[in-house]
Amino acid sequence: MNQTSPTPTASAPDDAALIERCRQTLRANDRGGYAVPSSRLYPFQWNWDAAINALGWQTFDEARAWQEVEWLMKGQWADGLVPSIVFHRPAESYFPGPQEWGCDHLTPPTTSISQPPVLASMVRRLRERSRDPQVDTRVRALLPGLLNWHRWWHEERDPEGTGLSVIYHPWETGSDNSPAWDAPLAQVPAATRPYQRRDTGVVDGSMRPHKAEYDRFVYLVDFFRERAFDARRIYDECPLRVADFALNTILLRADRDLAHLCTELGLHGAARQLLDWADRSAAALATLWVPALGRYASLDTRRGRLLTQRTHASLLAWYGGLLPVPAPGDDGPADPRSAALLAEFEAFMQATRHGLASTHPNESGYDPRRYWRGPVWPHINWLVAEGLAEHGHAEQAARLRAGTLGLIRQGGLHEYFSADTGEPLGGPDFSWTASIALILLDSGG
Ligand code: GLC
């Protein structure tokens, strides 16, 4: 395994050189219509990566930005699911591939699970920054698919109408092996069939999930296939069923952003439906606030237990729009949740040299080099910073953005970084890391 030195280089490349490097990385990862996250580790199109990468493309090639979204939507299922991975073209270096998912007969082949629905929010942002006079033709063509996907989250993944949509596989949360999923994953049997992992051939095993977790990840992939993806059966029987706070607050934001787009384009009925879902979700998410901890939790709906592990997830509440936006000149008493979450933000920023650790170091599952158990993820920082800025916390947002760019300047375009040392970790030449740098530099850092 090649490891880049953790020591900050004295001569960080200047912004123009970094921008050039980011563009080159996206170009090199481009497979004609979609960018792979990292060529050897993840050689297909990933769902929330594509949404973020579209924003990166837009900073220098708007037409290519829209293609990224349109290619992702080619993978949408008839029931509305937009899959976590679209296998547009075969590649050897990834497990589990379309056959294991039982989806190799689809065109294009896909997985059978989804990922955090940031896409509608990113489409709204693309439209707002667009220089294309015909942009609404593109947006209009995307709206039915996006609406169908949101319907899928609210109906297939919340058949009892609770306001919280569930996931059945930790990979659907995007924070694949966060300690928050340890207890629900422990309820999942281990796969007993032989299988060959590919990730640890590309990236050192110390940065990737353990075998015990992988055995359960594989069990779930088999479980969905063996039930022929029957939504109701899986809801009733899946041993892992979790309402992830981060995913639900991202969905809430995306519902409102999609409602905005529908209103702008004259689809008023659809907008009303989306706002109804959003209101129901906001009310349900409010019940996940744990006053004694001063943060939000996720909910294991299979066992009826809160998952209170201290991760970055709670800090997405601003981005999701769960907290009040202070009116200008408002110096009344701060909303107690906002005050507690700001304290939580500072606690994360102080806990390690580089924020935001994906898991707080005082959490027992913390592991500084392993995937979602500690390292910093640039796109999470960016989402948290967007939410902070939108709620009047400009100084905190600026600090987080500057720290994120600092990590990238020193460590390069890696997948994630050690929160303790800044050491670049995971896959190299990573598309959404390049995209986040481009977005941050495009808007002045
Ligand atoms: C990993 C991450 C996931 C991401 C994917 C591609 O699986 O956990 O969030 O989408 O890599 O970058």
Residues whose N, C-alpha, C, O or C-beta is under 5 A from the ligand:
A	BS01	GLC	P37 Y42 W46 D49 G174 S175 D176
